[in-house]
Amino acid sequence: VGMTTDAAGNLYVADSANFRVQAMGPAGRPLLVSRADERWWVTTRRIYSPTAVAVGPGGSLYVADFAASKIQRFRAILR
């Protein structure tokens, strides 16, 4: 339902129907997929129903999680 890009041209997609966030490189190559039961960020927090994503200062990824009723900030492991 939501997507954004970062300064490196990576695409982040909030896929709430499949309970995940995906990241793809500039050429469309998959970089990672997160589901509610996986850890792919430097955190133990989980994403249940992401509806929006945004990249903030320093490359932090902000995820609006409808099911959890909150916005979470993550530091991606893509670097």
Secondary structure as UniProt FT lines:
FT   STRAND          2..5
FT   TURN            7..8
FT   STRAND          11..15
FT   HELIX           16..18
FT   STRAND          20..24
FT   TURN            26..27
FT   STRAND          30..35
FT   TURN            36..37
FT   STRAND          50..55
FT   HELIX           57..59
FT   STRAND          60..65
FT   TURN            66..69
FT   STRAND          70..76
//
